[in-house]
Amino acid sequence: MSTAAPLRSRSGRWILVATILGSGVAFLDGSVVNVALPAIGREVGGELSVLQWVLDAYLLTLSALLLLGGALGDRYGRRRVYVIGLVLFTVASLGCGLAPTGEALVVARLVQGVGGALLVPGSLALINSTIRQADRGEAVGRWAGLTGVSSAIGPFLGGWLVDAVSWRWVFYINVPIAAAALLALRHVPETRNPQAAGRLDVFGAIAVTAGLAGAVFALIEIPAVGWTPLTTGAAVVGAAGLVAFPLIEMRHPSPLLPLSLFRSAQFTGANLTTLAVYAALSGALFLLSLQLQQSMGYSALAAGIATLPITIIMLLLSSRVGAVAQRTGPRVPMTVGPLTCAVGLALLTWAVPGSTYLTGVLPGVLVFGLGLSITVAPLTSAVLASVSEDNAGVASGVNNAVSRLAGLLAVAVLPVVSGLSRTGAGAPLGPGFGRALLISAALCAVGGILSWLTIGRAERVDTYPLPGLNHACQDPCTCHQER
C-alpha cells in the first residue's frame, strides 16, 4: 500500500500517537465511570435504574452501531470517521460533565456511545492500513501496552477525581486527551477500502438499535414503574426490532452481521462464551463498585484501587497466555479460564459489611483476574480460526459487538433477577449482591462448558490482547476491515 509508513518514521510515530490517544480516551472512560456511580447517584437521586441507564445508555448505542462504524470507515475514510467519532465523543463527554439532571446525563451518554461506535473500530484500522506490514505487529503491541496504561490508571484516577473534585471530572478529563489526539491526527493519512461498495445496511442498523433500545428500556423500567403504556410500547418495539434484524441481514447484499458466520459451531460457541463471560464481568464489576462504596463504606478512590489488581494481572499475563494458546489451541484455556472466573466471582460474595479487603475482596479479585487472563487471548484465536481469512475482520467486529452487548444486557437484567432493581441511590445492596455474584459465577461456568463442547484445537493465530478489561484483539481487529 502506497500510504504505508515505517513505524519509526515521523509519519509512523504520529499515527501511533493519534491512535493511542484516541482509543485511550475510550479505554479511560470505560474504567472510570463505574467508580463514580455512587457519587452520581447521590447527586441526581432516584433508584438503581438511574445508574443502570448511566452505563447502559453508552453501551446501547455503542454495541448497536459498532459494526456500522467500521463499515463507514472503510467506505468514507478511516481517518475521517475516526475524527468525527472523536469529536462527537468529546462533545458528549463535556455534556456528561455539565448535565444538570440524571435524564440529561443519560442523553449525553447515548451520544457518547454513538461517538464511540465511530471511534473504537478506527484505532487499529488506521494502524493496519497506514503502517507497513512488517511493523504492524510491533505497532499493535505498543498500542496495546500504552493504551493499557489508561485502563490501569482509570480506577485510581476516577476515584481521586470523585473524592478530590467531583464526579463530573471523570468526563471532563476526556477533553484535553481528545484535543491532543485531534492535533496528532492532522499528520495521519487517509485510507479507504476500495472494495467497499454497494448500499449500506442502514435498515439493519435501525432495526438492531430500535430492538436493543426497546428491550433494554423495558428491562430496566418495568421493575421500577410496572407495565405502563410507555414500557409496553418499548417492549413491543424491542421485540419487533430484534425479530426484524436477522430477517434484514439475510436479504441484504452487504449485511452488518453475515449470518453465514454462525454456520461454524466454533464461531457460535466462541461468541456465546463471550456473551456469558462478559455479561458476568460487566454485571459483577458494576455491582461490586456499588457494594464497596454503598455497603462497605469505601471511598471512591479506595473502591477504584480495590479492583486494580484485575487490570494489572491481565496486563502481565494475557500476552503469555496468548502465546501458549498459539501452541496448544484455545479449547483448554477457554474452558479453564471461565471456570476460574466463576470461582473468583463466588469468592467475591465474601465482600460484605464487616469483612476486610484482604479477606473479603482481594481473594476474589485475584482469582477473577487470573481467569480473565486465561480466557481473553485464546478467545480471539478461536474466533479467527473458525472463519476464513477474508472474514477475519468482520468476525472480530462481531465478537467485539457481542462483548459490548453482553455488558448492556447484564447491567439491565442482573439487578432485576437478583432483587436489586428497587434499591435506592446510595442505599446498601444487602443480600441481593451475593445472589447477583453467584448468578454471574454461573454464567462464567456456562461459558466454560460451552467452550469445551464447541471449541476445537485451532491452528496458530497471532493475537494481541487488548489492555484492561476489554476483549482480546488481533491484527487487524476492526469491523469490515481491509485485509
C-alpha positions in Angstrom: 0.0 0.0 0.0 1.5 3.3 -1.1 0.5 5.1 2.1 2.1 2.5 4.4 4.8 4.1 6.6 7.6 2.5 8.7 6.8 2.6 12.4 9.9 4.5 13.2 9.3 7.2 10.6 7.9 10.6 11.5 4.6 9.6 9.9 4.6 6.3 11.8 5.1 8.0 15.1 2.3 10.4 14.6 0.0 7.5 13.6 0.8 5.7 16.8 0.3 8.8 19.0 -3.0 9.6 17.4 -4.4 6.1 17.7 -3.1 5.6 21.3 -4.6 8.9 22.5 -7.9 8.5 20.7 -8.5 4.9 21.8 -7.1 5.7 25.2 -10.0 8.1 25.8 -12.5 5.3 25.3 -10.5 2.9 27.5 -10.2 5.5 30.2 -13.9 6.3 30.1 -14.7 2.7 30.4 -12.7 2.2 33.6 -13.5 5.5 35.5 -17.3 5.7 35.2 -18.1 2.6 37.4 -16.3 4.1 40.4 -18.2 7.4 40.0 -21.6 5.8 40.0 -22.4 6.2 43.8 -21.4 9.9 43.7 -23.6 10.4 40.6 -26.5 8.6 42.4 -26.1 10.8 45.5 -26.4 14.0 43.4 -29.1 13.1 40.8 -31.1 10.8 43.1 -33.5 8.1 42.1 -33.3 4.3 42.3 -30.7 1.9 40.9 -32.3 2.3 37.5 -30.8 5.7 37.1 -27.3 4.3 37.5 -28.2 1.4 35.2 -29.0 3.9 32.5 -25.8 5.8 33.0 -23.9 2.7 32.0 -26.4 1.2 29.5 -27.1 4.4 27.5 -23.5 4.4 26.4 -23.3 0.6 25.8 -26.6 0.7 23.9 -25.6 3.0 21.1 -22.0 1.7 21.1 -23.0 -2.0 20.7 -25.7 -1.3 18.2 -23.7 0.9 15.9 -20.2 -0.6 16.3 -20.3 -2.7 13.1 -21.8 0.2 11.1 -19.0 2.4 12.4 -16.4 0.1 10.9 -18.2 -0.1 7.6 -18.4 3.7 7.4 -14.7 3.9 8.0 -13.9 1.5 5.2 -16.2 3.3 2.8 -15.8 7.0 3.6 -12.3 7.1 5.0 -11.0 5.7 8.3 -9.3 8.9 9.4 -12.4 11.0 8.6 -14.8 8.7 10.5 -12.3 8.4 13.4 -12.1 12.2 13.7 -15.9 12.5 13.6 -16.2 9.9 16.3 -13.6 11.5 18.5 -15.2 15.0 18.2 -18.6 13.6 19.0 -17.3 11.5 21.9 -15.5 14.6 23.3 -18.5 16.9 22.9 -20.7 14.3 24.6 -18.2 13.9 27.4 -18.4 17.6 28.0 -22.2 17.3 28.0 -22.0 14.5 30.6 -19.9 16.7 32.9 -22.3 19.6 32.5 -25.5 17.5 32.8 -27.9 19.2 35.4 -30.1 16.1 35.8 -29.9 12.3 35.5 -32.0 12.4 32.4 -29.6 14.9 30.7 -26.7 12.7 31.7 -28.3 9.7 30.1 -28.9 11.6 26.8 -25.3 12.7 26.7 -24.2 9.1 27.4 -26.3 8.0 24.4 -24.5 10.5 22.2 -21.1 9.4 23.7 -21.9 5.9 22.6 -22.5 7.0 19.0 -19.1 8.7 19.0 -17.5 5.6 20.5 -19.1 3.4 17.7 -17.3 5.6 15.1 -14.1 5.8 17.2 -13.5 2.3 18.5 -13.2 0.4 15.2 -11.0 3.0 13.7 -8.0 2.8 16.0 -6.5 -0.5 14.8 -7.9 0.1 11.3 -5.7 3.1 11.0 -2.6 1.2 12.2 -3.3 -1.7 9.9 -3.9 0.5 6.8 -1.2 3.1 7.3 1.8 1.2 9.0 3.8 -1.1 6.7 3.1 -4.8 7.2 6.5 -5.6 8.6 6.0 -3.2 11.5 2.3 -3.8 12.3 2.9 -6.4 15.0 5.2 -4.1 16.9 2.9 -1.2 16.4 -0.1 -3.1 17.8 2.0 -4.3 20.7 3.0 -0.7 21.6 -0.6 0.4 21.1 -1.8 -2.3 23.5 0.8 -1.6 26.1 0.4 2.2 26.1 -3.4 2.2 26.0 -3.3 -0.3 28.8 -1.9 2.4 30.9 -5.1 4.4 30.5 -7.1 1.4 31.7 -4.8 0.7 34.6 -4.8 4.2 36.0 -8.6 4.7 35.3 -10.0 3.4 38.6 -7.3 5.3 40.6 -7.7 8.5 38.6 -11.5 8.2 38.7 -11.6 7.6 42.4 -9.3 10.5 43.1 -11.3 12.9 40.9 -14.5 12.0 42.6 -13.1 12.4 46.1 -11.0 15.5 45.4 -13.2 17.4 43.0 -16.4 16.0 41.6 -17.7 13.0 39.6 -18.1 15.4 36.7 -14.4 15.4 36.2 -14.3 11.8 35.1 -15.9 13.1 31.9 -14.1 16.4 31.7 -10.8 14.6 31.7 -11.6 13.3 28.2 -11.5 16.7 26.7 -7.7 17.6 26.8 -6.7 14.0 25.8 -9.1 14.1 22.8 -7.8 17.5 21.8 -4.2 16.2 21.7 -5.4 13.2 19.6 -7.1 15.6 17.1 -3.8 17.6 16.7 -1.9 14.4 16.1 -4.5 13.2 13.5 -3.5 16.1 11.3 -0.4 14.1 10.4 -2.2 10.8 9.7 -3.0 9.9 6.0 -6.5 9.0 4.9 -7.2 5.4 3.7 -10.3 3.6 2.4 -11.2 0.1 1.4 -11.6 0.3 -2.4 -13.7 -2.9 -2.4 -16.3 -1.4 -0.1 -19.2 -0.8 -2.4 -22.9 -1.3 -2.6 -25.5 0.2 -0.3 -25.0 0.4 3.4 -27.1 -1.8 5.7 -28.9 1.2 7.2 -32.2 -0.6 7.9 -30.2 -3.3 9.7 -28.6 -0.7 11.9 -32.0 0.9 12.6 -33.6 -2.5 13.5 -30.9 -3.6 15.9 -30.7 -0.1 17.6 -34.5 0.0 18.0 -34.6 -3.6 19.1 -31.9 -3.2 21.8 -33.3 0.2 22.9 -36.8 -1.1 23.4 -35.7 -4.3 25.1 -33.3 -2.5 27.5 -35.8 0.2 28.3 -38.4 -2.4 29.2 -35.9 -4.5 31.2 -34.8 -1.5 33.3 -38.1 0.4 33.7 -40.7 -2.3 34.1 -39.3 -3.5 37.5 -39.2 0.2 38.6 -42.6 1.5 37.3 -44.5 -1.5 36.1 -46.4 -2.1 32.8 -47.3 1.3 31.6 -48.2 2.3 28.0 -44.6 3.5 27.6 -42.9 0.4 28.9 -45.3 -1.8 27.0 -44.7 0.1 23.8 -40.9 -0.2 24.4 -41.2 -3.9 24.8 -43.2 -4.3 21.6 -40.7 -2.1 19.6 -37.8 -4.0 21.1 -39.3 -7.4 20.2 -40.1 -6.2 16.7 -36.7 -4.8 16.1 -34.9 -7.9 17.3 -37.1 -10.1 15.1 -36.7 -7.9 12.1 -32.9 -7.6 12.3 -31.9 -11.2 11.3 -34.5 -11.1 8.5 -33.0 -7.9 7.1 -29.5 -9.4 7.4 -30.5 -12.5 5.4 -31.6 -10.3 2.5 -29.0 -7.6 2.4 -26.1 -8.0 0.0 -23.6 -6.4 2.4 -25.1 -7.2 5.9 -23.7 -5.7 9.1 -23.9 -9.2 10.6 -23.3 -12.0 8.0 -25.4 -14.8 9.4 -23.4 -17.4 7.4 -20.6 -17.0 10.0 -22.8 -18.8 12.6 -22.8 -22.0 10.5 -19.5 -22.6 12.2 -20.1 -24.3 15.6 -16.8 -22.9 16.9 -17.7 -19.3 15.9 -21.1 -19.6 17.5 -19.6 -21.3 20.6 -16.9 -18.6 21.0 -19.4 -15.8 20.8 -21.7 -17.5 23.2 -18.8 -17.8 25.6 -18.0 -14.1 25.1 -21.6 -13.3 25.8 -21.6 -15.3 29.1 -18.2 -14.2 30.4 -18.5 -10.5 29.6 -22.1 -10.4 30.9 -20.7 -11.8 34.2 -17.7 -9.3 34.1 -19.8 -6.2 33.4 -22.6 -7.0 35.8 -20.3 -8.1 38.6 -18.0 -5.0 38.4 -21.0 -2.7 38.2 -22.4 -4.1 41.4 -19.0 -4.5 43.1 -18.3 -0.8 42.8 -21.6 0.0 44.4 -21.1 -2.7 47.1 -17.7 -1.4 48.1 -18.9 2.2 48.5 -22.6 2.0 49.5 -22.5 -1.1 51.7 -18.9 -1.3 52.9 -18.1 2.4 53.3 -15.1 2.6 50.8 -14.3 6.0 49.3 -14.4 6.3 45.6 -10.6 6.2 45.4 -10.4 3.1 47.6 -13.0 1.4 45.5 -11.1 2.1 42.4 -7.8 0.8 43.8 -9.6 -2.3 45.1 -10.2 -3.7 41.6 -6.9 -2.5 40.1 -5.3 -6.0 40.5 -7.6 -7.4 37.8 -6.2 -5.0 35.2 -2.6 -5.5 36.4 -2.9 -9.3 36.2 -4.3 -9.1 32.7 -1.6 -6.7 31.5 1.1 -9.1 32.9 -0.4 -12.5 31.8 -2.7 -12.1 28.8 0.1 -12.0 26.2 1.8 -15.0 27.8 -1.4 -17.0 27.8 -1.9 -16.0 24.2 1.5 -17.4 23.2 0.6 -20.7 25.0 -2.8 -20.9 23.2 -1.0 -20.5 19.8 0.8 -23.7 20.6 -1.9 -25.7 22.3 -5.1 -24.4 20.8 -7.8 -22.4 22.6 -10.1 -25.1 23.9 -8.4 -25.9 27.2 -7.7 -22.2 28.3 -11.2 -21.2 27.2 -12.6 -23.9 29.4 -10.3 -23.4 32.4 -10.4 -19.6 32.2 -14.2 -19.1 32.6 -14.3 -21.8 35.3 -11.6 -19.9 37.2 -13.6 -16.7 36.7 -16.6 -18.4 38.3 -14.6 -19.3 41.4 -13.3 -15.7 41.7 -16.9 -14.3 41.5 -18.1 -16.8 44.1 -15.2 -15.7 46.4 -16.4 -12.1 45.9 -19.6 -12.9 47.7 -17.4 -12.5 50.8 -17.2 -8.8 50.1 -19.8 -7.8 52.7 -20.0 -5.2 55.5 -17.6 -6.2 58.3 -15.1 -8.0 56.1 -11.7 -6.7 55.4 -10.1 -6.1 52.0 -7.6 -8.9 52.4 -10.2 -11.5 53.4 -13.4 -10.3 51.6 -12.3 -8.6 48.4 -8.7 -9.4 47.3 -9.0 -13.3 47.0 -11.9 -13.0 44.6 -10.3 -10.1 42.7 -7.1 -12.1 42.2 -8.8 -15.3 41.1 -11.1 -13.5 38.8 -8.3 -11.6 37.2 -6.4 -14.8 36.7 -9.4 -16.4 35.0 -9.9 -13.4 32.6 -6.2 -13.5 31.7 -6.5 -17.2 30.8 -9.6 -16.5 28.7 -9.3 -13.4 26.6 -6.4 -14.1 24.2 -7.4 -17.7 23.3 -10.9 -16.4 22.7 -9.6 -14.3 19.7 -7.8 -17.4 18.4 -11.0 -19.4 18.5 -13.0 -16.7 16.7 -10.4 -16.2 13.9 -9.7 -19.9 13.4 -13.4 -20.5 12.8 -13.7 -18.3 9.7 -11.8 -17.7 6.5 -9.0 -15.1 6.4 -11.3 -12.9 4.2 -13.9 -12.8 7.1 -11.4 -12.2 9.9 -12.1 -8.5 10.2 -15.9 -8.8 10.3 -15.6 -11.8 12.7 -13.6 -9.8 15.1 -16.0 -6.9 14.8 -18.9 -9.2 15.6 -17.1 -10.6 18.7 -16.3 -7.0 19.8 -20.0 -6.1 19.5 -21.1 -9.2 21.3 -18.8 -8.3 24.3 -20.4 -4.8 24.5 -23.9 -6.3 24.1 -23.1 -8.7 27.0 -22.4 -5.7 29.3 -25.5 -3.9 28.1 -27.8 -6.8 28.9 -26.0 -7.7 32.2 -26.4 -4.2 33.7 -30.1 -4.2 32.6 -31.0 -7.7 33.8 -28.8 -8.7 36.7 -30.3 -6.2 39.2 -33.8 -7.5 38.3 -33.1 -11.2 38.7 -31.1 -10.7 41.9 -33.8 -8.5 43.6 -31.8 -5.2 43.5 -33.9 -3.2 41.0 -35.7 -1.1 43.7 -32.5 -0.3 45.6 -32.4 3.5 46.3 -29.5 5.6 45.2 -26.8 5.3 47.9 -28.5 2.5 49.8 -26.7 -0.7 50.8 -27.3 -3.6 48.4 -28.0 -6.2 51.0 -28.2 -9.9 50.2 -29.1 -9.2 46.6 -25.4 -8.5 45.9 -24.4 -12.1 46.9 -27.2 -13.5 44.6 -26.0 -11.4 41.7 -22.4 -12.6 42.1 -23.5 -16.2 42.2 -25.6 -15.7 39.1 -22.5 -14.1 37.4 -20.4 -17.1 38.5 -22.9 -19.5 37.0 -22.7 -17.5 33.7 -19.0 -18.0 33.6 -19.3 -21.7 34.3 -21.7 -22.0 31.4 -19.2 -20.2 29.2 -16.5 -22.7 30.2 -18.8 -25.7 29.4 -19.8 -24.2 26.1 -16.1 -23.8 25.2 -15.3 -27.4 25.9 -18.3 -28.5 23.8 -17.8 -26.2 20.8 -14.1 -25.2 20.5 -11.6 -27.3 18.7 -7.8 -27.2 18.5 -7.3 -24.2 16.3 -4.4 -23.5 14.1 -1.9 -20.9 15.2 -3.3 -17.4 15.1 -1.4 -14.2 16.0 -3.2 -12.5 18.9 -2.8 -9.1 20.6 -4.8 -8.9 23.8 -6.4 -5.6 24.4 -5.5 -3.9 27.6 -7.5 -3.6 30.7 -11.0 -5.1 30.9 -11.6 -5.4 27.2 -11.7 -8.4 24.9 -8.7 -9.7 23.2 -7.8 -8.5 19.7 -5.8 -9.4 16.7 -4.2 -7.7 13.8 -6.5 -6.4 12.4 -9.3 -6.0 15.0 -11.8 -3.9 13.3 -15.2 -4.2 11.7 -15.2 -4.8 7.9 -11.5 -4.0 7.8 -9.4 -4.4 4.7 -7.0 -7.3 4.9 
